[in-house]
Amino acid sequence: MTARPLPARSRSLVIGMRAAGALILALTLASCGLFGGTPGRGPATAKADPAIVASAPAGLDTFYAQEVVWEPCENGFQCAKVTVPMDYAKPDGDTIQIAALKAPSTGTKTGSLLVNPGGPGGSGYDFVKDAAGTHFSQSVRANYDVVGFDPRASNAPPLLRA
C-alpha cells in the first residue's frame, strides 16, 4: 500500500509543527540560562547544559548545542532566533530560523514561561508583543520572562528572518 502525498497546505502545517517542536526543544534545552540577561544591557548569550547536549538524538546535537543570543529590540522586548531542522528525519538537510520574543520579568525572575496561542496560524511572537502586558497578572510578569515564538518564521522583523 502506497501512502498518498499530503496536499501542499498539510505539508506546510507539518513543517510548521516540526519547526515549532524544534524551537520548544531548543529553548527548553538551554534551560533557565537561555532566558537570562539583564534588560537594557545588551545581548545575553546562553548555551544548553553539556549533559543535555550529550544526550541529543543522533544528528540533532548541533541544534541542542547552539548558542541563543537575546538582543534588545522593539519596546523593551528581547529578540532571538533559533535554528531548527526543516525535517527531523533529515537533520543534516535544510534548516530555518524561528523568531522568538521575550518580555523580560519586571521583578526578581523565578523562571521563564513559554507561550503558544495555538493555531493553526497563531504566532506566539505576536502574542507576546501584543498581550504580555495585559494577559498576564503583575505577579506572573514580575516573576517570569514571557517568551513566544513564530512557528512559521513569517512574522519576524527583518532582523530575525533567515
CNS distance restraints for C-alpha pairs under 8 A (distance, minus, plus):
assign (resid   6 and name CA) (resid  10 and name CA) 5.84 0.50 0.50
assign (resid   6 and name CA) (resid  11 and name CA) 5.88 0.50 0.50
assign (resid   7 and name CA) (resid  11 and name CA) 6.27 0.50 0.50
assign (resid   8 and name CA) (resid  12 and name CA) 6.22 0.50 0.50
assign (resid   9 and name CA) (resid  13 and name CA) 6.34 0.50 0.50
assign (resid  10 and name CA) (resid  14 and name CA) 6.19 0.50 0.50
assign (resid  11 and name CA) (resid  15 and name CA) 6.14 0.50 0.50
assign (resid  12 and name CA) (resid  16 and name CA) 6.04 0.50 0.50
assign (resid  13 and name CA) (resid  17 and name CA) 6.06 0.50 0.50
assign (resid  13 and name CA) (resid 120 and name CA) 7.62 0.50 0.50
assign (resid  14 and name CA) (resid  18 and name CA) 6.17 0.50 0.50
assign (resid  15 and name CA) (resid  19 and name CA) 6.12 0.50 0.50
assign (resid  15 and name CA) (resid  86 and name CA) 6.40 0.50 0.50
assign (resid  15 and name CA) (resid  87 and name CA) 7.17 0.50 0.50
assign (resid  16 and name CA) (resid  20 and name CA) 6.07 0.50 0.50
assign (resid  16 and name CA) (resid 151 and name CA) 5.65 0.50 0.50
assign (resid  16 and name CA) (resid 152 and name CA) 5.49 0.50 0.50
assign (resid  17 and name CA) (resid  21 and name CA) 6.13 0.50 0.50
assign (resid  17 and name CA) (resid 151 and name CA) 7.05 0.50 0.50
assign (resid  18 and name CA) (resid  22 and name CA) 6.18 0.50 0.50
assign (resid  18 and name CA) (resid  86 and name CA) 7.21 0.50 0.50
assign (resid  18 and name CA) (resid  87 and name CA) 7.12 0.50 0.50
assign (resid  18 and name CA) (resid  88 and name CA) 7.38 0.50 0.50
assign (resid  19 and name CA) (resid  23 and name CA) 6.22 0.50 0.50
assign (resid  19 and name CA) (resid  84 and name CA) 6.13 0.50 0.50
assign (resid  19 and name CA) (resid  85 and name CA) 6.87 0.50 0.50
assign (resid  19 and name CA) (resid  86 and name CA) 6.46 0.50 0.50
assign (resid  19 and name CA) (resid  96 and name CA) 7.96 0.50 0.50
assign (resid  19 and name CA) (resid  98 and name CA) 7.57 0.50 0.50
assign (resid  19 and name CA) (resid 151 and name CA) 6.05 0.50 0.50
assign (resid  19 and name CA) (resid 152 and name CA) 7.63 0.50 0.50
assign (resid  20 and name CA) (resid  24 and name CA) 6.20 0.50 0.50
assign (resid  20 and name CA) (resid 150 and name CA) 7.77 0.50 0.50
assign (resid  20 and name CA) (resid 151 and name CA) 4.73 0.50 0.50
assign (resid  20 and name CA) (resid 152 and name CA) 7.88 0.50 0.50
assign (resid  21 and name CA) (resid  25 and name CA) 6.06 0.50 0.50
assign (resid  22 and name CA) (resid  26 and name CA) 6.07 0.50 0.50
assign (resid  22 and name CA) (resid  84 and name CA) 5.63 0.50 0.50
assign (resid  22 and name CA) (resid  85 and name CA) 7.31 0.50 0.50
assign (resid  23 and name CA) (resid  27 and name CA) 6.00 0.50 0.50
assign (resid  23 and name CA) (resid  82 and name CA) 6.52 0.50 0.50
assign (resid  23 and name CA) (resid  83 and name CA) 7.75 0.50 0.50
assign (resid  23 and name CA) (resid  84 and name CA) 6.55 0.50 0.50
assign (resid  23 and name CA) (resid  98 and name CA) 6.93 0.50 0.50
assign (resid  23 and name CA) (resid 149 and name CA) 7.86 0.50 0.50
assign (resid  23 and name CA) (resid 151 and name CA) 7.87 0.50 0.50
assign (resid  24 and name CA) (resid  28 and name CA) 5.89 0.50 0.50
assign (resid  25 and name CA) (resid  29 and name CA) 5.89 0.50 0.50
assign (resid  25 and name CA) (resid  64 and name CA) 7.79 0.50 0.50
assign (resid  26 and name CA) (resid  30 and name CA) 6.33 0.50 0.50
assign (resid  26 and name CA) (resid  63 and name CA) 6.81 0.50 0.50
assign (resid  26 and name CA) (resid  64 and name CA) 5.76 0.50 0.50
assign (resid  26 and name CA) (resid  82 and name CA) 7.35 0.50 0.50
assign (resid  27 and name CA) (resid  31 and name CA) 6.83 0.50 0.50
assign (resid  27 and name CA) (resid  34 and name CA) 6.90 0.50 0.50
assign (resid  29 and name CA) (resid  48 and name CA) 5.52 0.50 0.50
assign (resid  29 and name CA) (resid  49 and name CA) 7.27 0.50 0.50
assign (resid  29 and name CA) (resid  52 and name CA) 6.84 0.50 0.50
assign (resid  29 and name CA) (resid  64 and name CA) 6.65 0.50 0.50
assign (resid  30 and name CA) (resid  34 and name CA) 5.12 0.50 0.50
assign (resid  30 and name CA) (resid  46 and name CA) 6.83 0.50 0.50
assign (resid  30 and name CA) (resid  47 and name CA) 5.50 0.50 0.50
assign (resid  30 and name CA) (resid  48 and name CA) 3.72 0.50 0.50
assign (resid  30 and name CA) (resid  49 and name CA) 6.49 0.50 0.50
assign (resid  30 and name CA) (resid  64 and name CA) 7.78 0.50 0.50
assign (resid  31 and name CA) (resid  35 and name CA) 7.58 0.50 0.50
assign (resid  31 and name CA) (resid  48 and name CA) 6.59 0.50 0.50
assign (resid  31 and name CA) (resid  49 and name CA) 7.66 0.50 0.50
assign (resid  32 and name CA) (resid  36 and name CA) 6.63 0.50 0.50
assign (resid  32 and name CA) (resid 111 and name CA) 6.36 0.50 0.50
assign (resid  32 and name CA) (resid 112 and name CA) 7.00 0.50 0.50
assign (resid  33 and name CA) (resid  46 and name CA) 5.57 0.50 0.50
assign (resid  33 and name CA) (resid  47 and name CA) 7.18 0.50 0.50
assign (resid  33 and name CA) (resid  48 and name CA) 7.78 0.50 0.50
assign (resid  34 and name CA) (resid  45 and name CA) 6.97 0.50 0.50
assign (resid  34 and name CA) (resid  46 and name CA) 4.64 0.50 0.50
assign (resid  34 and name CA) (resid  47 and name CA) 6.57 0.50 0.50
assign (resid  34 and name CA) (resid  48 and name CA) 7.57 0.50 0.50
assign (resid  34 and name CA) (resid  68 and name CA) 6.74 0.50 0.50
assign (resid  35 and name CA) (resid  46 and name CA) 7.68 0.50 0.50
assign (resid  35 and name CA) (resid  70 and name CA) 7.86 0.50 0.50
assign (resid  35 and name CA) (resid 111 and name CA) 7.97 0.50 0.50
assign (resid  35 and name CA) (resid 112 and name CA) 6.69 0.50 0.50
assign (resid  35 and name CA) (resid 145 and name CA) 7.22 0.50 0.50
assign (resid  36 and name CA) (resid  44 and name CA) 6.45 0.50 0.50
assign (resid  36 and name CA) (resid  45 and name CA) 7.85 0.50 0.50
assign (resid  36 and name CA) (resid  46 and name CA) 7.46 0.50 0.50
assign (resid  37 and name CA) (resid  41 and name CA) 7.66 0.50 0.50
assign (resid  37 and name CA) (resid  43 and name CA) 7.24 0.50 0.50
assign (resid  37 and name CA) (resid  44 and name CA) 4.69 0.50 0.50
assign (resid  37 and name CA) (resid  45 and name CA) 7.63 0.50 0.50
assign (resid  37 and name CA) (resid  70 and name CA) 7.87 0.50 0.50
assign (resid  38 and name CA) (resid  42 and name CA) 7.73 0.50 0.50
assign (resid  38 and name CA) (resid  44 and name CA) 7.42 0.50 0.50
assign (resid  39 and name CA) (resid  72 and name CA) 7.14 0.50 0.50
assign (resid  39 and name CA) (resid  76 and name CA) 7.42 0.50 0.50
assign (resid  39 and name CA) (resid  78 and name CA) 7.65 0.50 0.50
assign (resid  39 and name CA) (resid 104 and name CA) 6.81 0.50 0.50
assign (resid  40 and name CA) (resid  72 and name CA) 6.58 0.50 0.50
assign (resid  40 and name CA) (resid  76 and name CA) 7.68 0.50 0.50
assign (resid  42 and name CA) (resid  71 and name CA) 6.13 0.50 0.50
assign (resid  42 and name CA) (resid  72 and name CA) 6.28 0.50 0.50
assign (resid  43 and name CA) (resid  69 and name CA) 6.16 0.50 0.50
assign (resid  43 and name CA) (resid  70 and name CA) 5.22 0.50 0.50
assign (resid  43 and name CA) (resid  71 and name CA) 4.32 0.50 0.50
assign (resid  43 and name CA) (resid  72 and name CA) 6.66 0.50 0.50
assign (resid  44 and name CA) (resid  69 and name CA) 5.58 0.50 0.50
assign (resid  44 and name CA) (resid  70 and name CA) 5.10 0.50 0.50
assign (resid  44 and name CA) (resid  71 and name CA) 6.67 0.50 0.50
assign (resid  45 and name CA) (resid  67 and name CA) 6.45 0.50 0.50
assign (resid  45 and name CA) (resid  68 and name CA) 5.70 0.50 0.50
assign (resid  45 and name CA) (resid  69 and name CA) 4.43 0.50 0.50
assign (resid  45 and name CA) (resid  70 and name CA) 6.39 0.50 0.50
assign (resid  46 and name CA) (resid  67 and name CA) 5.62 0.50 0.50
assign (resid  46 and name CA) (resid  68 and name CA) 5.61 0.50 0.50
assign (resid  46 and name CA) (resid  69 and name CA) 6.68 0.50 0.50
assign (resid  47 and name CA) (resid  65 and name CA) 6.42 0.50 0.50
assign (resid  47 and name CA) (resid  66 and name CA) 6.41 0.50 0.50
assign (resid  47 and name CA) (resid  67 and name CA) 4.91 0.50 0.50
assign (resid  47 and name CA) (resid  68 and name CA) 6.71 0.50 0.50
assign (resid  48 and name CA) (resid  52 and name CA) 6.85 0.50 0.50
assign (resid  48 and name CA) (resid  53 and name CA) 6.70 0.50 0.50
assign (resid  48 and name CA) (resid  64 and name CA) 6.75 0.50 0.50
assign (resid  48 and name CA) (resid  65 and name CA) 5.82 0.50 0.50
assign (resid  48 and name CA) (resid  66 and name CA) 7.50 0.50 0.50
assign (resid  48 and name CA) (resid  67 and name CA) 7.71 0.50 0.50
assign (resid  49 and name CA) (resid  53 and name CA) 6.47 0.50 0.50
assign (resid  50 and name CA) (resid  54 and name CA) 6.10 0.50 0.50
assign (resid  50 and name CA) (resid  65 and name CA) 7.71 0.50 0.50
assign (resid  51 and name CA) (resid  55 and name CA) 6.49 0.50 0.50
assign (resid  52 and name CA) (resid  56 and name CA) 6.55 0.50 0.50
assign (resid  52 and name CA) (resid  64 and name CA) 7.69 0.50 0.50
assign (resid  53 and name CA) (resid  61 and name CA) 5.88 0.50 0.50
assign (resid  53 and name CA) (resid  64 and name CA) 5.48 0.50 0.50
assign (resid  53 and name CA) (resid  65 and name CA) 5.68 0.50 0.50
assign (resid  54 and name CA) (resid  61 and name CA) 7.25 0.50 0.50
assign (resid  56 and name CA) (resid  60 and name CA) 6.03 0.50 0.50
assign (resid  56 and name CA) (resid  61 and name CA) 5.22 0.50 0.50
assign (resid  56 and name CA) (resid  64 and name CA) 6.71 0.50 0.50
assign (resid  57 and name CA) (resid  61 and name CA) 6.83 0.50 0.50
assign (resid  59 and name CA) (resid  91 and name CA) 5.76 0.50 0.50
assign (resid  59 and name CA) (resid  92 and name CA) 6.90 0.50 0.50
assign (resid  60 and name CA) (resid  64 and name CA) 6.43 0.50 0.50
assign (resid  60 and name CA) (resid  91 and name CA) 6.20 0.50 0.50
assign (resid  61 and name CA) (resid  65 and name CA) 6.00 0.50 0.50
assign (resid  62 and name CA) (resid  66 and name CA) 6.05 0.50 0.50
assign (resid  63 and name CA) (resid  83 and name CA) 6.85 0.50 0.50
assign (resid  63 and name CA) (resid  84 and name CA) 6.51 0.50 0.50
assign (resid  68 and name CA) (resid  80 and name CA) 6.63 0.50 0.50
assign (resid  68 and name CA) (resid  81 and name CA) 6.95 0.50 0.50
assign (resid  68 and name CA) (resid  82 and name CA) 6.50 0.50 0.50
assign (resid  69 and name CA) (resid  80 and name CA) 5.67 0.50 0.50
assign (resid  69 and name CA) (resid  81 and name CA) 7.48 0.50 0.50
assign (resid  70 and name CA) (resid  78 and name CA) 5.68 0.50 0.50
assign (resid  70 and name CA) (resid  79 and name CA) 5.30 0.50 0.50
assign (resid  70 and name CA) (resid  80 and name CA) 4.75 0.50 0.50
assign (resid  71 and name CA) (resid  78 and name CA) 5.18 0.50 0.50
assign (resid  71 and name CA) (resid  79 and name CA) 5.29 0.50 0.50
assign (resid  71 and name CA) (resid  80 and name CA) 6.42 0.50 0.50
assign (resid  72 and name CA) (resid  76 and name CA) 6.72 0.50 0.50
assign (resid  72 and name CA) (resid  77 and name CA) 6.13 0.50 0.50
assign (resid  72 and name CA) (resid  78 and name CA) 4.45 0.50 0.50
assign (resid  72 and name CA) (resid  79 and name CA) 6.33 0.50 0.50
assign (resid  73 and name CA) (resid  77 and name CA) 5.50 0.50 0.50
assign (resid  73 and name CA) (resid  78 and name CA) 5.26 0.50 0.50
assign (resid  73 and name CA) (resid  79 and name CA) 5.95 0.50 0.50
assign (resid  74 and name CA) (resid  78 and name CA) 7.58 0.50 0.50
assign (resid  76 and name CA) (resid 103 and name CA) 7.44 0.50 0.50
assign (resid  77 and name CA) (resid 101 and name CA) 6.71 0.50 0.50
assign (resid  77 and name CA) (resid 102 and name CA) 5.63 0.50 0.50
assign (resid  77 and name CA) (resid 103 and name CA) 5.04 0.50 0.50
assign (resid  77 and name CA) (resid 104 and name CA) 6.80 0.50 0.50
assign (resid  77 and name CA) (resid 129 and name CA) 7.86 0.50 0.50
assign (resid  78 and name CA) (resid 101 and name CA) 5.77 0.50 0.50
assign (resid  78 and name CA) (resid 102 and name CA) 5.04 0.50 0.50
assign (resid  78 and name CA) (resid 103 and name CA) 6.63 0.50 0.50
assign (resid  78 and name CA) (resid 104 and name CA) 7.38 0.50 0.50
assign (resid  79 and name CA) (resid  99 and name CA) 7.32 0.50 0.50
assign (resid  79 and name CA) (resid 100 and name CA) 5.76 0.50 0.50
assign (resid  79 and name CA) (resid 101 and name CA) 4.67 0.50 0.50
assign (resid  79 and name CA) (resid 102 and name CA) 6.31 0.50 0.50
assign (resid  79 and name CA) (resid 160 and name CA) 7.97 0.50 0.50
assign (resid  80 and name CA) (resid  99 and name CA) 6.08 0.50 0.50
assign (resid  80 and name CA) (resid 100 and name CA) 5.20 0.50 0.50
assign (resid  80 and name CA) (resid 101 and name CA) 6.53 0.50 0.50
assign (resid  80 and name CA) (resid 160 and name CA) 7.22 0.50 0.50
assign (resid  81 and name CA) (resid  97 and name CA) 5.91 0.50 0.50
assign (resid  81 and name CA) (resid  98 and name CA) 5.42 0.50 0.50
assign (resid  81 and name CA) (resid  99 and name CA) 4.65 0.50 0.50
assign (resid  81 and name CA) (resid 100 and name CA) 5.84 0.50 0.50
assign (resid  81 and name CA) (resid 160 and name CA) 6.10 0.50 0.50
assign (resid  82 and name CA) (resid  97 and name CA) 5.35 0.50 0.50
assign (resid  82 and name CA) (resid  98 and name CA) 5.25 0.50 0.50
assign (resid  82 and name CA) (resid  99 and name CA) 6.70 0.50 0.50
assign (resid  82 and name CA) (resid 100 and name CA) 7.54 0.50 0.50
assign (resid  83 and name CA) (resid  95 and name CA) 6.54 0.50 0.50
assign (resid  83 and name CA) (resid  96 and name CA) 5.70 0.50 0.50
assign (resid  83 and name CA) (resid  97 and name CA) 4.38 0.50 0.50
assign (resid  83 and name CA) (resid  98 and name CA) 6.34 0.50 0.50
assign (resid  84 and name CA) (resid  95 and name CA) 5.53 0.50 0.50
assign (resid  84 and name CA) (resid  96 and name CA) 5.61 0.50 0.50
assign (resid  84 and name CA) (resid  97 and name CA) 6.16 0.50 0.50
assign (resid  84 and name CA) (resid  98 and name CA) 7.24 0.50 0.50
assign (resid  85 and name CA) (resid  90 and name CA) 7.62 0.50 0.50
assign (resid  85 and name CA) (resid  91 and name CA) 5.54 0.50 0.50
assign (resid  85 and name CA) (resid  92 and name CA) 7.71 0.50 0.50
assign (resid  85 and name CA) (resid  93 and name CA) 7.05 0.50 0.50
assign (resid  85 and name CA) (resid  94 and name CA) 6.20 0.50 0.50
assign (resid  85 and name CA) (resid  95 and name CA) 4.32 0.50 0.50
assign (resid  85 and name CA) (resid  96 and name CA) 6.37 0.50 0.50
assign (resid  86 and name CA) (resid  90 and name CA) 7.91 0.50 0.50
assign (resid  86 and name CA) (resid  91 and name CA) 7.65 0.50 0.50
assign (resid  86 and name CA) (resid  93 and name CA) 7.33 0.50 0.50
assign (resid  86 and name CA) (resid  94 and name CA) 5.64 0.50 0.50
assign (resid  86 and name CA) (resid  95 and name CA) 5.05 0.50 0.50
assign (resid  86 and name CA) (resid  96 and name CA) 6.35 0.50 0.50
assign (resid  87 and name CA) (resid  91 and name CA) 6.26 0.50 0.50
assign (resid  87 and name CA) (resid  93 and name CA) 7.30 0.50 0.50
assign (resid  87 and name CA) (resid  94 and name CA) 7.51 0.50 0.50
assign (resid  96 and name CA) (resid 153 and name CA) 7.79 0.50 0.50
assign (resid  96 and name CA) (resid 162 and name CA) 6.39 0.50 0.50
assign (resid  97 and name CA) (resid 153 and name CA) 6.69 0.50 0.50
assign (resid  97 and name CA) (resid 160 and name CA) 7.71 0.50 0.50
assign (resid  97 and name CA) (resid 161 and name CA) 6.85 0.50 0.50
assign (resid  97 and name CA) (resid 162 and name CA) 5.35 0.50 0.50
assign (resid  98 and name CA) (resid 149 and name CA) 6.91 0.50 0.50
assign (resid  98 and name CA) (resid 150 and name CA) 6.20 0.50 0.50
assign (resid  98 and name CA) (resid 151 and name CA) 6.38 0.50 0.50
assign (resid  98 and name CA) (resid 152 and name CA) 7.32 0.50 0.50
assign (resid  98 and name CA) (resid 153 and name CA) 5.06 0.50 0.50
assign (resid  98 and name CA) (resid 160 and name CA) 7.83 0.50 0.50
assign (resid  98 and name CA) (resid 161 and name CA) 7.77 0.50 0.50
assign (resid  99 and name CA) (resid 125 and name CA) 7.15 0.50 0.50
assign (resid  99 and name CA) (resid 149 and name CA) 5.59 0.50 0.50
assign (resid  99 and name CA) (resid 150 and name CA) 5.61 0.50 0.50
assign (resid  99 and name CA) (resid 151 and name CA) 7.87 0.50 0.50
assign (resid  99 and name CA) (resid 153 and name CA) 6.12 0.50 0.50
assign (resid  99 and name CA) (resid 156 and name CA) 5.66 0.50 0.50
assign (resid  99 and name CA) (resid 160 and name CA) 5.89 0.50 0.50
assign (resid  99 and name CA) (resid 161 and name CA) 7.28 0.50 0.50
assign (resid 100 and name CA) (resid 125 and name CA) 5.94 0.50 0.50
assign (resid 100 and name CA) (resid 147 and name CA) 6.94 0.50 0.50
assign (resid 100 and name CA) (resid 148 and name CA) 5.63 0.50 0.50
assign (resid 100 and name CA) (resid 149 and name CA) 4.16 0.50 0.50
assign (resid 100 and name CA) (resid 150 and name CA) 6.57 0.50 0.50
assign (resid 101 and name CA) (resid 125 and name CA) 5.46 0.50 0.50
assign (resid 101 and name CA) (resid 128 and name CA) 6.90 0.50 0.50
assign (resid 101 and name CA) (resid 129 and name CA) 7.41 0.50 0.50
assign (resid 101 and name CA) (resid 147 and name CA) 5.67 0.50 0.50
assign (resid 101 and name CA) (resid 148 and name CA) 5.42 0.50 0.50
assign (resid 101 and name CA) (resid 149 and name CA) 6.20 0.50 0.50
assign (resid 102 and name CA) (resid 128 and name CA) 7.21 0.50 0.50
assign (resid 102 and name CA) (resid 145 and name CA) 6.44 0.50 0.50
assign (resid 102 and name CA) (resid 146 and name CA) 5.60 0.50 0.50
assign (resid 102 and name CA) (resid 147 and name CA) 4.36 0.50 0.50
assign (resid 102 and name CA) (resid 148 and name CA) 6.54 0.50 0.50
assign (resid 103 and name CA) (resid 128 and name CA) 6.97 0.50 0.50
assign (resid 103 and name CA) (resid 129 and name CA) 7.78 0.50 0.50
assign (resid 103 and name CA) (resid 132 and name CA) 6.77 0.50 0.50
assign (resid 103 and name CA) (resid 145 and name CA) 5.62 0.50 0.50
assign (resid 103 and name CA) (resid 146 and name CA) 5.10 0.50 0.50
assign (resid 103 and name CA) (resid 147 and name CA) 6.41 0.50 0.50
assign (resid 104 and name CA) (resid 141 and name CA) 7.92 0.50 0.50
assign (resid 104 and name CA) (resid 144 and name CA) 7.24 0.50 0.50
assign (resid 104 and name CA) (resid 145 and name CA) 4.45 0.50 0.50
assign (resid 104 and name CA) (resid 146 and name CA) 6.56 0.50 0.50
assign (resid 105 and name CA) (resid 109 and name CA) 5.80 0.50 0.50
assign (resid 105 and name CA) (resid 141 and name CA) 5.30 0.50 0.50
assign (resid 105 and name CA) (resid 142 and name CA) 5.04 0.50 0.50
assign (resid 105 and name CA) (resid 143 and name CA) 5.73 0.50 0.50
assign (resid 105 and name CA) (resid 144 and name CA) 4.95 0.50 0.50
assign (resid 105 and name CA) (resid 145 and name CA) 4.48 0.50 0.50
assign (resid 105 and name CA) (resid 146 and name CA) 7.29 0.50 0.50
assign (resid 106 and name CA) (resid 141 and name CA) 5.90 0.50 0.50
assign (resid 106 and name CA) (resid 142 and name CA) 4.38 0.50 0.50
assign (resid 106 and name CA) (resid 143 and name CA) 7.10 0.50 0.50
assign (resid 106 and name CA) (resid 144 and name CA) 7.98 0.50 0.50
assign (resid 107 and name CA) (resid 141 and name CA) 7.64 0.50 0.50
assign (resid 107 and name CA) (resid 142 and name CA) 4.26 0.50 0.50
assign (resid 107 and name CA) (resid 143 and name CA) 5.94 0.50 0.50
assign (resid 108 and name CA) (resid 142 and name CA) 6.46 0.50 0.50
assign (resid 108 and name CA) (resid 143 and name CA) 5.71 0.50 0.50
assign (resid 109 and name CA) (resid 142 and name CA) 6.83 0.50 0.50
assign (resid 109 and name CA) (resid 143 and name CA) 4.52 0.50 0.50
assign (resid 109 and name CA) (resid 144 and name CA) 5.41 0.50 0.50
assign (resid 109 and name CA) (resid 145 and name CA) 7.10 0.50 0.50
assign (resid 110 and name CA) (resid 143 and name CA) 5.06 0.50 0.50
assign (resid 110 and name CA) (resid 144 and name CA) 5.78 0.50 0.50
assign (resid 111 and name CA) (resid 143 and name CA) 6.82 0.50 0.50
assign (resid 111 and name CA) (resid 144 and name CA) 5.06 0.50 0.50
assign (resid 111 and name CA) (resid 145 and name CA) 6.57 0.50 0.50
assign (resid 112 and name CA) (resid 144 and name CA) 4.89 0.50 0.50
assign (resid 112 and name CA) (resid 145 and name CA) 4.60 0.50 0.50
assign (resid 112 and name CA) (resid 146 and name CA) 6.04 0.50 0.50
assign (resid 112 and name CA) (resid 147 and name CA) 7.03 0.50 0.50
assign (resid 113 and name CA) (resid 144 and name CA) 6.14 0.50 0.50
assign (resid 113 and name CA) (resid 145 and name CA) 6.01 0.50 0.50
assign (resid 113 and name CA) (resid 146 and name CA) 4.92 0.50 0.50
assign (resid 113 and name CA) (resid 147 and name CA) 5.99 0.50 0.50
assign (resid 114 and name CA) (resid 146 and name CA) 6.13 0.50 0.50
assign (resid 114 and name CA) (resid 147 and name CA) 4.75 0.50 0.50
assign (resid 114 and name CA) (resid 148 and name CA) 5.87 0.50 0.50
assign (resid 115 and name CA) (resid 124 and name CA) 6.28 0.50 0.50
assign (resid 115 and name CA) (resid 128 and name CA) 7.88 0.50 0.50
assign (resid 115 and name CA) (resid 146 and name CA) 7.09 0.50 0.50
assign (resid 115 and name CA) (resid 147 and name CA) 6.07 0.50 0.50
assign (resid 115 and name CA) (resid 148 and name CA) 5.23 0.50 0.50
assign (resid 115 and name CA) (resid 149 and name CA) 7.90 0.50 0.50
assign (resid 116 and name CA) (resid 122 and name CA) 7.65 0.50 0.50
assign (resid 116 and name CA) (resid 123 and name CA) 7.25 0.50 0.50
assign (resid 116 and name CA) (resid 124 and name CA) 4.91 0.50 0.50
assign (resid 116 and name CA) (resid 127 and name CA) 7.94 0.50 0.50
assign (resid 116 and name CA) (resid 148 and name CA) 6.34 0.50 0.50
assign (resid 116 and name CA) (resid 149 and name CA) 7.37 0.50 0.50
assign (resid 117 and name CA) (resid 122 and name CA) 5.87 0.50 0.50
assign (resid 117 and name CA) (resid 123 and name CA) 6.84 0.50 0.50
assign (resid 117 and name CA) (resid 124 and name CA) 5.85 0.50 0.50
assign (resid 117 and name CA) (resid 127 and name CA) 6.91 0.50 0.50
assign (resid 118 and name CA) (resid 122 and name CA) 5.48 0.50 0.50
assign (resid 118 and name CA) (resid 123 and name CA) 7.84 0.50 0.50
assign (resid 119 and name CA) (resid 123 and name CA) 7.99 0.50 0.50
assign (resid 121 and name CA) (resid 152 and name CA) 7.76 0.50 0.50
assign (resid 122 and name CA) (resid 150 and name CA) 7.82 0.50 0.50
assign (resid 123 and name CA) (resid 127 and name CA) 6.20 0.50 0.50
assign (resid 123 and name CA) (resid 148 and name CA) 7.75 0.50 0.50
assign (resid 123 and name CA) (resid 149 and name CA) 6.52 0.50 0.50
assign (resid 123 and name CA) (resid 150 and name CA) 4.77 0.50 0.50
assign (resid 123 and name CA) (resid 151 and name CA) 6.75 0.50 0.50
assign (resid 123 and name CA) (resid 152 and name CA) 7.78 0.50 0.50
assign (resid 123 and name CA) (resid 155 and name CA) 7.58 0.50 0.50
assign (resid 124 and name CA) (resid 128 and name CA) 6.12 0.50 0.50
assign (resid 124 and name CA) (resid 147 and name CA) 7.84 0.50 0.50
assign (resid 124 and name CA) (resid 148 and name CA) 4.23 0.50 0.50
assign (resid 124 and name CA) (resid 149 and name CA) 4.59 0.50 0.50
assign (resid 124 and name CA) (resid 150 and name CA) 5.46 0.50 0.50
assign (resid 124 and name CA) (resid 151 and name CA) 7.78 0.50 0.50
assign (resid 125 and name CA) (resid 129 and name CA) 6.30 0.50 0.50
assign (resid 125 and name CA) (resid 147 and name CA) 7.75 0.50 0.50
assign (resid 125 and name CA) (resid 148 and name CA) 4.64 0.50 0.50
assign (resid 125 and name CA) (resid 149 and name CA) 4.39 0.50 0.50
assign (resid 125 and name CA) (resid 150 and name CA) 5.13 0.50 0.50
assign (resid 125 and name CA) (resid 155 and name CA) 7.72 0.50 0.50
assign (resid 125 and name CA) (resid 156 and name CA) 7.69 0.50 0.50
assign (resid 126 and name CA) (resid 130 and name CA) 5.88 0.50 0.50
assign (resid 126 and name CA) (resid 148 and name CA) 7.69 0.50 0.50
assign (resid 126 and name CA) (resid 149 and name CA) 7.99 0.50 0.50
assign (resid 126 and name CA) (resid 150 and name CA) 7.65 0.50 0.50
assign (resid 126 and name CA) (resid 155 and name CA) 7.67 0.50 0.50
assign (resid 127 and name CA) (resid 131 and name CA) 5.54 0.50 0.50
assign (resid 127 and name CA) (resid 132 and name CA) 7.25 0.50 0.50
assign (resid 127 and name CA) (resid 148 and name CA) 7.00 0.50 0.50
assign (resid 128 and name CA) (resid 132 and name CA) 4.82 0.50 0.50
assign (resid 128 and name CA) (resid 146 and name CA) 6.92 0.50 0.50
assign (resid 128 and name CA) (resid 147 and name CA) 6.68 0.50 0.50
assign (resid 128 and name CA) (resid 148 and name CA) 5.70 0.50 0.50
assign (resid 131 and name CA) (resid 135 and name CA) 5.38 0.50 0.50
assign (resid 131 and name CA) (resid 136 and name CA) 7.86 0.50 0.50
assign (resid 132 and name CA) (resid 136 and name CA) 6.18 0.50 0.50
assign (resid 132 and name CA) (resid 141 and name CA) 7.94 0.50 0.50
assign (resid 132 and name CA) (resid 146 and name CA) 6.92 0.50 0.50
assign (resid 133 and name CA) (resid 141 and name CA) 7.87 0.50 0.50
assign (resid 136 and name CA) (resid 140 and name CA) 6.11 0.50 0.50
assign (resid 136 and name CA) (resid 141 and name CA) 6.41 0.50 0.50
assign (resid 137 and name CA) (resid 141 and name CA) 6.26 0.50 0.50
assign (resid 138 and name CA) (resid 142 and name CA) 5.94 0.50 0.50
assign (resid 139 and name CA) (resid 143 and name CA) 6.30 0.50 0.50
assign (resid 140 and name CA) (resid 144 and name CA) 5.74 0.50 0.50
assign (resid 141 and name CA) (resid 145 and name CA) 6.82 0.50 0.50
assign (resid 141 and name CA) (resid 146 and name CA) 7.35 0.50 0.50
assign (resid 150 and name CA) (resid 154 and name CA) 7.15 0.50 0.50
assign (resid 150 and name CA) (resid 155 and name CA) 6.68 0.50 0.50
assign (resid 150 and name CA) (resid 156 and name CA) 7.19 0.50 0.50
assign (resid 153 and name CA) (resid 161 and name CA) 6.89 0.50 0.50
assign (resid 154 and name CA) (resid 161 and name CA) 7.49 0.50 0.50
assign (resid 156 and name CA) (resid 160 and name CA) 5.66 0.50 0.50
assign (resid 156 and name CA) (resid 161 and name CA) 5.91 0.50 0.50
assign (resid 157 and name CA) (resid 161 and name CA) 6.60 0.50 0.50
